[in-house]
Amino acid sequence: MSVTDWEGMGIMRLSNRVCLITGAGKGIGAATAKVFAAEGAWVEMGDVDVEAVRQTAEEILLAGGKASWQQVDVTDELSVAKWEQMVMERHDCVDVVFNNAGISAVGELHEVSRELWDRVVAVNLTGVYLVSKAFIPEMMEQRKGVIINMSSCIATSGLLRRAAYAATKGAVLSMTKSMQVDYAPYGIRVNALLPGTIYTPFVEDYLKRAYDNPSVAIAQLKQRQLGGELGTPDDVAYAALYLACDESKYVLGSGLVVDGGVTAGKPF
Ligand SMILES: NC(=O)c1ccc[n+]([C@@H]2O[C@H](COP(=O)([O-])OP(=O)(O)OC[C@H]3O[C@@H](n4cnc5c(N)ncnc54)[C@H](O)[C@@H]3O)[C@@H](O)[C@H]2O)c1
């Protein structure tokens, strides 16, 4: 569904809310930015890939949405601080922070270089810490806010050659629950998203690098899903929308699974 399809329907779940999304240049982050903007949000988009995030923001602006973009590296405290300053110059409130930016790390644990381990921990885990740390004081002062942390269904069930990546996503899920305990008294809700295999540039790149014939790999991946299909970025974007809006006001400290049934059971 495009941004324009929503116009005039009167269903604006995020009207005038300021929603921050990291990794908003591509994949799930870009899809979520478009869905949030279509729901009336002003999306503040950060990504290390400045060209990608600029392009996504321009698509939203062209469709009549509200968006700003900034080059942000979630692993860099100064870069995050600069983003926080720019966002707070534009707005007097922050409603939603979606900690989405992430990278993959593939290999059995003994094959994972120290460099790759440090990098995946820095982006997927420390990035969530740094961005949350920067904006939580605003939310505490406002006594309201929503934080959505990107975990993965790999946090709760193992997958071949993903130990380093899984370590970061498991940590994000446990961090989410303890953050919720800390910030519930301030009216802040903190939840995690646990997607399965979502067909994004992230998965596309991996398939191209890891398989001689990516279409065979896609067919195998589809067989793993109870629904027989891979997820789309929109499947996760609408789950993020649910967690971001008031309809989920009773959902605190949860991990919302969006995985085509892959963790429910094996199809054969
Ligand atoms: N695609 C899947 O199957 C899947 C499944 C479960 C969880 N996830 C998680 O969802 C999130 C988004 O994944 P995606 O598939 O959309 O990936 P993607 O690669 O398509 O997009 C990720 C975006 O994050 C940005 N990014 C990377 N490092 C960054 C940094 N240091 N600072 C700021 N931005 C940075 C990239 O430039 C990119 O635009 C990730 O956290 C990923 O681990 C993805």
The ligand as an SDF file (V2000), in Angstrom:
LIG
                    3D

 44 48  0  0  0  0  0  0  0  0999 V2000
   15.3340   -8.9250    6.7440 N   0  0  0  0  0  0  0  0  0  0  0  0
   15.1510   -9.8750    7.6350 C   0  0  0  0  0  0  0  0  0  0  0  0
   14.9050  -11.0370    7.2920 O   0  0  0  0  0  0  0  0  0  0  0  0
   15.2290   -9.5550    9.1000 C   0  0  0  0  0  0  0  0  0  0  0  0
   14.7650  -10.5160   10.0210 C   0  0  0  0  0  0  0  0  0  0  0  0
   14.8180  -10.2340   11.3800 C   0  0  0  0  0  0  0  0  0  0  0  0
   15.3300   -9.0310   11.8220 C   0  0  0  0  0  0  0  0  0  0  0  0
   15.7930   -8.1240   10.9070 N   0  0  0  0  0  0  0  0  0  0  0  0
   16.3240   -6.8730   11.4220 C   0  0  0  0  0  0  0  0  0  0  0  0
   15.5850   -5.7960   10.8800 O   0  0  0  0  0  0  0  0  0  0  0  0
   16.4300   -4.6440   10.7910 C   0  0  0  0  0  0  0  0  0  0  0  0
   16.3530   -4.0720    9.4040 C   0  0  0  0  0  0  0  0  0  0  0  0
   16.7430   -5.0790    8.4990 O   0  0  0  0  0  0  0  0  0  0  0  0
   16.5330   -4.9570    6.9190 P   0  0  0  0  0  0  0  0  0  0  0  0
   16.3400   -6.3340    6.4420 O   0  0  0  0  0  0  0  0  0  0  0  0
   15.5500   -3.9140    6.5980 O   0  0  0  0  0  0  0  0  0  0  0  0
   18.0170   -4.4960    6.5310 O   0  0  0  0  0  0  0  0  0  0  0  0
   18.5600   -3.5740    5.3110 P   0  0  0  0  0  0  0  0  0  0  0  0
   19.9980   -3.9140    5.1700 O   0  0  0  0  0  0  0  0  0  0  0  0
   17.6650   -3.7210    4.1490 O   0  0  0  0  0  0  0  0  0  0  0  0
   18.4130   -2.1250    5.9390 O   0  0  0  0  0  0  0  0  0  0  0  0
   19.1360   -1.7770    7.1070 C   0  0  0  0  0  0  0  0  0  0  0  0
   19.4330   -0.2970    7.0900 C   0  0  0  0  0  0  0  0  0  0  0  0
   20.1990    0.0010    8.2720 O   0  0  0  0  0  0  0  0  0  0  0  0
   21.2350    0.8820    7.8930 C   0  0  0  0  0  0  0  0  0  0  0  0
   22.3750    0.7990    8.8120 N   0  0  0  0  0  0  0  0  0  0  0  0
   23.3030   -0.1860    8.8940 C   0  0  0  0  0  0  0  0  0  0  0  0
   24.2220    0.1260    9.8110 N   0  0  0  0  0  0  0  0  0  0  0  0
   23.8710    1.3330   10.3230 C   0  0  0  0  0  0  0  0  0  0  0  0
   24.4420    2.1790   11.2990 C   0  0  0  0  0  0  0  0  0  0  0  0
   25.6040    1.8780   11.9190 N   0  0  0  0  0  0  0  0  0  0  0  0
   23.7970    3.3330   11.6110 N   0  0  0  0  0  0  0  0  0  0  0  0
   22.6640    3.6770   10.9670 C   0  0  0  0  0  0  0  0  0  0  0  0
   22.0960    2.9270   10.0170 N   0  0  0  0  0  0  0  0  0  0  0  0
   22.6890    1.7610    9.7040 C   0  0  0  0  0  0  0  0  0  0  0  0
   21.6220    0.4670    6.4840 C   0  0  0  0  0  0  0  0  0  0  0  0
   22.3020    1.4940    5.7840 O   0  0  0  0  0  0  0  0  0  0  0  0
   20.2510    0.1340    5.8870 C   0  0  0  0  0  0  0  0  0  0  0  0
   19.6660    1.2490    5.2450 O   0  0  0  0  0  0  0  0  0  0  0  0
   17.8260   -5.1140   11.2100 C   0  0  0  0  0  0  0  0  0  0  0  0
   18.0440   -4.7960   12.5700 O   0  0  0  0  0  0  0  0  0  0  0  0
   17.7690   -6.6160   11.0210 C   0  0  0  0  0  0  0  0  0  0  0  0
   18.6720   -7.2980   11.8730 O   0  0  0  0  0  0  0  0  0  0  0  0
   15.7450   -8.3470    9.5470 C   0  0  0  0  0  0  0  0  0  0  0  0
  1  2  1  0
  2  3  2  0
  2  4  1  0
  4  5  1  0
  4 44  2  0
  5  6  2  0
  6  7  1  0
  7  8  2  0
  8  9  1  0
  8 44  1  0
  9 10  1  0
  9 42  1  0
 10 11  1  0
 11 12  1  0
 11 40  1  0
 12 13  1  0
 13 14  1  0
 14 15  2  0
 14 16  1  0
 14 17  1  0
 17 18  1  0
 18 19  2  0
 18 20  1  0
 18 21  1  0
 21 22  1  0
 22 23  1  0
 23 24  1  0
 23 38  1  0
 24 25  1  0
 25 26  1  0
 25 36  1  0
 26 27  1  0
 26 35  1  0
 27 28  2  0
 28 29  1  0
 29 30  1  0
 29 35  2  0
 30 31  1  0
 30 32  2  0
 32 33  1  0
 33 34  2  0
 34 35  1  0
 36 37  1  0
 36 38  1  0
 38 39  1  0
 40 41  1  0
 40 42  1  0
 42 43  1  0
M  CHG  2   8   1  16  -1
M  END
$$$$
